[in-house]
């Protein structure tokens, strides 16, 4: 800290600021240097701080390290402030207003009824309490903290005041729960011993396997490995030769991939309900015939009406065959036609041009359905 003479000089320089105010001078750090160790000149400088003061100047010896005198100085400061405040209210005439508001019930206490003060309080005031009473006082948590290392070192005991059926349960280890089950229930206390037994058993098995690997077994394994190496080498050479022979700039030939025999085609057609024999016979008959030659008309005798009827029947037969193409019978063809017409009815109802018509008309145009409505616009919104 600073020496006493500069501090006394600073006090005299700001002394006018404390006029008509209660003044307390705190002499701090008395644990380092008490008042009894001051010289006569220093004590005279401190006494000079009382000279010329309109109100009494109070000195207090304190120490923030040992908390000595701190409470006394604080209590004295509070008392002086309270006295000054009451005095100001009395001077201002507010005391009479408070007196008018107060109502004291009853009169003074009778002399035959003295105050009842417990003996323990009287002994405490006289300083005659036994040591057992001091022992009953519970030690504060702050005092425990200072005894056990101070702030940052001391850890608060949260289970100290826990109310349990058995007080010995306070410091039990909290179980670890995983998936609703206590992990301790699945811990084997003899796991170390069992692990040692397993390791010993594994070591014995490995030694037994090593004894079995005699010369005959190793020689057979070497022969087998040699044969496998030769097979793998031939496979790699064959792959390499095929890769070198293969041309890399032509499209793959897929003409023969989906080719089917006549028997397969006939069998598939028969399964669908069609006459596969006709198709196979037709393919066999047209295989050797030129595609350029037209079908020859058959010369038929008779009148024109008969030929016309034959032509109409032939056309109807052609239409029926074209409609039944790919169908098992006439009933299946009619059912497919019914489904087709039902599908197109939906397009006709919606005004679609075809299957590819995905146009969605704008039933709510922006210029009619945005903004606030005015008078006479409710019919269009």
C-alpha positions as CSV (number, residue, x, y, z in Angstrom):
1,X,0.0,0.0,0.0
2,X,0.9,3.7,0.1
3,X,2.7,5.3,3.1
4,X,0.7,7.1,5.7
5,X,1.9,10.7,5.1
6,X,0.7,10.8,1.4
7,X,-2.7,9.3,2.4
8,X,-3.1,11.9,5.2
9,X,-2.3,14.7,2.8
10,X,-4.8,13.3,0.3
11,X,-7.5,13.3,3.1
12,X,-6.8,16.9,4.0
13,X,-7.1,17.9,0.3
14,X,-10.6,16.3,-0.1
15,X,-11.8,17.0,3.5
16,X,-14.2,19.8,2.4
17,X,-16.2,17.3,0.5
18,X,-17.2,15.5,3.7
19,X,-18.6,18.6,5.5
20,X,-21.8,17.9,7.5
21,X,-21.6,14.2,6.9
22,X,-20.7,11.3,9.2
23,X,-17.1,10.2,8.6
24,X,-15.5,6.8,9.2
25,X,-11.8,6.3,8.6
26,X,-10.9,2.6,8.1
27,X,-7.3,1.7,9.1
28,X,-7.0,-1.5,7.0
29,X,-4.2,-4.2,6.9
30,X,-3.7,-4.2,10.6
31,X,-2.7,-7.9,10.3
32,X,0.5,-6.7,8.6
33,X,1.2,-3.8,10.8
34,X,-1.0,-3.0,13.9
35,X,-1.6,0.4,15.4
36,X,0.7,-0.4,18.3
37,X,3.7,-0.6,15.9
38,X,3.2,2.9,14.5
39,X,5.7,5.6,15.5
40,X,4.7,8.8,17.4
41,X,4.9,10.9,14.2
42,X,2.6,8.6,12.3
43,X,0.1,8.5,15.2
44,X,0.2,12.3,15.3
45,X,-0.6,12.4,11.6
46,X,-3.6,10.2,12.1
47,X,-4.8,12.4,15.0
48,X,-4.6,15.5,12.7
49,X,-7.4,14.0,10.6
50,X,-9.8,14.7,13.5
51,X,-8.9,18.4,13.7
52,X,-11.4,20.9,12.2
53,X,-14.1,18.3,11.6
54,X,-17.6,19.5,12.4
55,X,-18.8,16.0,13.2
56,X,-17.0,13.2,15.1
57,X,-14.5,11.2,13.1
58,X,-14.5,7.5,13.9
59,X,-11.4,5.3,13.4
60,X,-11.7,1.5,12.9
61,X,-8.9,-0.9,12.8
62,X,-9.7,-3.7,10.2
63,X,-8.2,-6.5,8.3
64,X,-9.9,-8.0,5.2
65,X,-7.6,-11.1,5.4
66,X,-8.6,-12.1,8.9
67,X,-12.1,-10.3,8.8
68,X,-11.1,-8.5,12.1
69,X,-13.2,-5.3,12.7
70,X,-15.0,-5.5,9.3
71,X,-18.4,-6.2,10.9
72,X,-18.0,-3.5,13.5
73,X,-17.2,-0.9,10.9
74,X,-20.1,-1.9,8.8
75,X,-22.5,-1.8,11.7
76,X,-21.3,1.6,12.8
77,X,-21.7,2.9,9.3
78,X,-25.3,1.6,9.1
79,X,-26.1,3.1,12.5
80,X,-24.7,6.6,11.5
81,X,-26.6,6.6,8.2
82,X,-29.9,5.6,10.0
83,X,-29.4,8.3,12.6
84,X,-28.7,10.9,10.0
85,X,-31.8,9.9,8.0
86,X,-34.1,10.0,11.1
87,X,-32.7,13.4,12.0
88,X,-33.3,14.8,8.5
89,X,-37.0,13.6,8.6
90,X,-37.5,15.1,12.0
91,X,-36.1,18.5,10.8
92,X,-38.4,18.3,7.8
93,X,-41.5,17.8,10.0
94,X,-42.3,14.3,8.7
95,X,-42.0,12.7,12.1
96,X,-45.5,14.1,13.1
97,X,-47.0,12.5,10.0
98,X,-45.6,9.1,11.0
99,X,-46.8,9.5,14.6
100,X,-50.4,10.2,13.4
101,X,-50.3,7.0,11.4
102,X,-49.1,4.8,14.3
103,X,-51.4,3.4,16.9
104,X,-49.9,1.7,19.9
105,X,-52.2,-0.8,21.6
106,X,-52.1,-1.0,25.4
107,X,-49.9,0.9,27.8
108,X,-46.4,0.3,29.1
109,X,-45.5,-3.0,30.6
110,X,-46.2,-3.4,34.3
111,X,-43.3,-3.4,36.7
112,X,-44.4,-6.7,38.2
113,X,-43.9,-8.4,34.8
114,X,-40.2,-8.2,34.0
115,X,-38.9,-9.5,30.6
116,X,-38.3,-13.2,30.4
117,X,-34.9,-13.9,29.0
118,X,-33.8,-17.6,28.7
119,X,-30.8,-18.7,30.8
120,X,-29.0,-19.9,27.7
121,X,-29.1,-16.3,26.3
122,X,-27.9,-14.9,29.6
123,X,-25.0,-17.3,29.7
124,X,-24.2,-16.6,26.1
125,X,-24.1,-12.9,26.8
126,X,-21.9,-13.5,29.9
127,X,-19.6,-15.8,27.9
128,X,-20.3,-18.7,30.2
129,X,-21.6,-21.3,27.6
130,X,-19.9,-24.7,28.0
131,X,-17.9,-26.3,25.2
132,X,-20.7,-28.8,24.5
133,X,-23.0,-25.9,23.3
134,X,-20.3,-24.8,20.9
135,X,-20.0,-28.3,19.6
136,X,-23.7,-28.4,18.8
137,X,-23.4,-25.5,16.4
138,X,-23.3,-27.0,12.9
139,X,-20.2,-26.1,10.9
140,X,-20.9,-24.0,7.8
141,X,-20.1,-25.2,4.3
142,X,-17.8,-22.2,3.8
143,X,-15.8,-23.2,6.9
144,X,-15.5,-26.8,5.6
145,X,-14.4,-25.4,2.2
146,X,-11.6,-23.4,3.9
147,X,-10.5,-26.4,5.9
148,X,-10.3,-28.7,2.9
149,X,-8.4,-26.7,0.5
150,X,-10.5,-23.6,-0.4
151,X,-12.5,-22.7,-3.5
152,X,-11.7,-24.8,-6.6
153,X,-10.4,-27.7,-4.5
154,X,-13.3,-28.5,-2.2
155,X,-16.1,-30.5,-3.6
156,X,-19.6,-30.2,-2.1
157,X,-21.0,-33.4,-0.6
158,X,-24.5,-33.5,-2.2
159,X,-25.5,-36.8,-0.6
160,X,-24.8,-35.6,3.0
161,X,-28.4,-34.6,3.7
162,X,-30.1,-37.4,1.7
163,X,-33.0,-39.0,3.6
164,X,-32.9,-42.7,3.0
165,X,-34.2,-45.8,4.7
166,X,-30.7,-46.9,5.5
167,X,-28.1,-44.1,6.0
168,X,-25.4,-46.5,4.7
169,X,-26.9,-46.3,1.2
170,X,-25.9,-42.6,0.7
171,X,-22.6,-43.3,-0.9
172,X,-23.4,-46.5,-2.9
173,X,-22.4,-46.5,-6.5
174,X,-25.2,-45.5,-8.8
175,X,-26.0,-48.4,-11.2
176,X,-25.4,-47.9,-14.9
177,X,-28.6,-48.7,-16.9
178,X,-28.4,-49.7,-20.6
179,X,-31.6,-50.6,-22.5
180,X,-33.6,-50.7,-19.3
181,X,-31.2,-53.3,-17.7
182,X,-28.6,-53.0,-15.0
183,X,-25.2,-53.6,-16.4
184,X,-23.9,-55.0,-13.1
185,X,-26.4,-57.9,-13.4
186,X,-24.5,-59.1,-16.5
187,X,-21.0,-58.8,-15.0
188,X,-19.4,-62.1,-14.0
189,X,-17.2,-61.7,-10.9
190,X,-15.1,-64.7,-12.0
191,X,-14.5,-63.4,-15.5
192,X,-10.7,-63.0,-15.1
193,X,-10.3,-66.6,-13.9
194,X,-12.5,-67.9,-16.8
195,X,-10.5,-65.9,-19.3
196,X,-7.3,-67.3,-18.0
197,X,-8.7,-70.8,-18.4
198,X,-9.8,-70.1,-22.0
199,X,-6.4,-68.8,-22.9
200,X,-4.7,-71.8,-21.4
201,X,-7.1,-74.2,-23.3
202,X,-6.4,-72.3,-26.6
203,X,-2.7,-72.6,-26.1
204,X,-3.0,-76.4,-25.6
205,X,-5.1,-76.7,-28.7
206,X,-2.5,-74.8,-30.7
207,X,0.3,-77.0,-29.5
208,X,-1.7,-80.1,-30.4
209,X,-2.3,-78.8,-33.9
210,X,1.4,-78.0,-34.3
211,X,2.2,-81.6,-33.4
212,X,-0.2,-83.0,-36.1
213,X,1.5,-81.0,-38.9
214,X,4.1,-83.7,-39.6
215,X,6.2,-84.1,-42.8
216,X,3.6,-86.1,-44.7
217,X,0.8,-83.5,-44.2
218,X,3.1,-80.7,-45.2
219,X,4.3,-82.5,-48.4
220,X,0.7,-83.2,-49.5
221,X,-0.2,-79.6,-48.9
222,X,2.8,-78.5,-51.0
223,X,1.7,-80.8,-53.9
224,X,-1.8,-79.5,-53.8
225,X,-0.6,-75.9,-53.7
226,X,1.6,-76.5,-56.7
227,X,-1.3,-78.0,-58.8
228,X,-3.5,-75.0,-57.9
229,X,-0.8,-72.6,-58.9
230,X,-0.5,-74.3,-62.3
231,X,-4.3,-74.1,-62.9
232,X,-4.4,-70.4,-61.9
233,X,-1.4,-69.7,-64.3
234,X,-3.1,-71.4,-67.2
235,X,-6.4,-69.5,-66.5
236,X,-4.5,-66.2,-66.5
237,X,-2.7,-67.0,-69.8
238,X,-6.0,-68.0,-71.5
239,X,-7.6,-64.7,-70.4
240,X,-4.7,-62.8,-71.7
241,X,-4.8,-64.6,-75.1
242,X,-8.5,-64.0,-75.5
243,X,-8.0,-60.3,-74.7
244,X,-5.3,-60.0,-77.4
245,X,-7.3,-61.8,-80.1
246,X,-10.4,-59.8,-79.5
247,X,-10.9,-56.8,-81.8
248,X,-11.9,-53.7,-79.9
249,X,-13.5,-51.6,-82.7
250,X,-16.6,-53.5,-83.7
251,X,-20.1,-53.8,-82.4
252,X,-21.1,-57.1,-80.7
253,X,-23.0,-59.5,-82.8
254,X,-26.4,-60.2,-81.2
255,X,-28.2,-61.8,-84.1
256,X,-28.2,-65.2,-82.6
257,X,-29.0,-64.2,-79.1
258,X,-32.8,-64.1,-79.2
259,X,-33.2,-66.7,-82.0
260,X,-35.8,-69.4,-81.2
261,X,-36.5,-72.7,-82.9
262,X,-39.8,-73.5,-84.6
263,X,-40.7,-76.0,-81.9
264,X,-40.4,-73.3,-79.2
265,X,-42.5,-70.9,-81.2
266,X,-45.2,-73.5,-81.8
267,X,-45.3,-74.4,-78.1
268,X,-45.6,-70.8,-77.0
269,X,-48.5,-70.2,-79.5
270,X,-50.3,-73.3,-78.4
271,X,-50.0,-72.1,-74.8
272,X,-51.7,-68.8,-75.7
273,X,-54.6,-70.7,-77.4
274,X,-53.4,-70.1,-81.0
275,X,-52.8,-72.7,-83.7
276,X,-49.0,-73.0,-83.7
277,X,-49.0,-75.8,-86.4
278,X,-50.4,-73.3,-89.0
279,X,-47.7,-70.8,-88.3
280,X,-45.0,-73.4,-88.5
281,X,-46.4,-74.8,-91.7
282,X,-46.7,-71.3,-93.2
283,X,-43.1,-70.6,-92.3
284,X,-42.0,-73.9,-93.8
285,X,-43.9,-73.3,-97.1
286,X,-42.7,-69.7,-97.6
287,X,-39.1,-70.6,-96.8
288,X,-38.4,-71.7,-100.4
289,X,-40.8,-69.3,-102.2
290,X,-39.7,-66.0,-103.6
291,X,-41.3,-63.0,-101.9
292,X,-41.6,-61.1,-105.2
293,X,-44.1,-63.5,-106.8
294,X,-47.7,-62.4,-106.3
295,X,-50.5,-64.6,-105.2
296,X,-52.2,-66.0,-108.3
297,X,-56.0,-65.5,-108.6
298,X,-57.9,-68.7,-108.8
299,X,-60.1,-68.9,-111.8
300,X,-63.6,-69.6,-110.6
301,X,-66.6,-70.1,-112.6
302,X,-69.9,-68.6,-111.7
303,X,-71.8,-65.3,-111.7
304,X,-70.6,-62.0,-110.4
305,X,-72.9,-62.1,-107.4
306,X,-71.3,-65.2,-106.0
307,X,-67.8,-63.7,-106.4
308,X,-69.0,-60.5,-104.6
309,X,-70.3,-62.5,-101.7
310,X,-67.1,-64.4,-101.5
311,X,-65.2,-61.1,-101.5
312,X,-67.3,-59.7,-98.6
313,X,-66.9,-62.9,-96.6
314,X,-63.2,-62.9,-97.2
315,X,-63.0,-59.2,-96.0
316,X,-65.0,-59.9,-92.9
317,X,-62.8,-62.9,-92.2
318,X,-59.7,-60.7,-92.6
319,X,-61.1,-58.1,-90.2
320,X,-61.9,-60.8,-87.7
321,X,-58.5,-62.3,-88.0
322,X,-56.8,-58.9,-87.6
323,X,-58.9,-58.1,-84.5
324,X,-58.2,-61.5,-83.0
325,X,-54.5,-61.3,-83.7
326,X,-52.7,-62.1,-80.5
327,X,-55.9,-63.2,-78.7
328,X,-56.8,-66.7,-77.7
329,X,-60.4,-66.5,-78.9
330,X,-63.2,-64.1,-79.9
331,X,-64.3,-63.5,-76.2
332,X,-60.8,-62.3,-75.3
333,X,-60.8,-60.0,-78.3
334,X,-64.2,-58.5,-77.3
335,X,-63.0,-57.9,-73.7
336,X,-59.9,-56.1,-74.9
337,X,-62.1,-53.9,-77.2
338,X,-64.3,-53.1,-74.3
339,X,-61.3,-52.0,-72.2
340,X,-60.0,-49.9,-75.1
341,X,-63.3,-48.1,-75.6
342,X,-63.6,-47.4,-71.8
343,X,-60.1,-45.9,-71.8
344,X,-60.8,-43.6,-74.7
345,X,-64.1,-42.5,-73.2
346,X,-62.2,-40.8,-70.4
347,X,-60.0,-39.0,-72.9
348,X,-63.1,-37.9,-74.8
349,X,-64.8,-36.7,-71.7
350,X,-61.8,-34.5,-70.7
351,X,-61.4,-33.2,-74.2
352,X,-57.9,-34.8,-74.6
353,X,-56.4,-35.0,-78.1
354,X,-54.8,-38.3,-77.4
355,X,-52.6,-40.2,-74.9
356,X,-49.9,-37.7,-75.1
357,X,-52.1,-34.7,-74.4
358,X,-51.1,-33.6,-70.8
359,X,-52.3,-30.1,-71.0
360,X,-53.8,-28.8,-67.8
361,X,-56.2,-25.9,-68.4
362,X,-56.0,-22.9,-66.1
363,X,-59.4,-22.7,-64.4
364,X,-58.3,-19.9,-62.1
365,X,-56.6,-17.2,-64.1
366,X,-54.3,-14.9,-62.2
367,X,-55.9,-11.6,-63.2
368,X,-59.3,-12.7,-61.8
369,X,-58.1,-14.3,-58.5
370,X,-55.5,-11.9,-57.1
371,X,-55.9,-8.7,-55.1
372,X,-58.7,-7.3,-53.1
373,X,-62.3,-7.5,-54.4
374,X,-64.1,-4.4,-55.3
375,X,-67.8,-3.6,-55.6
376,X,-69.4,-5.7,-58.2
377,X,-66.6,-8.3,-58.5
378,X,-68.1,-11.1,-56.3
379,X,-69.6,-12.9,-59.3
380,X,-66.1,-13.7,-60.7
381,X,-64.3,-14.7,-57.5
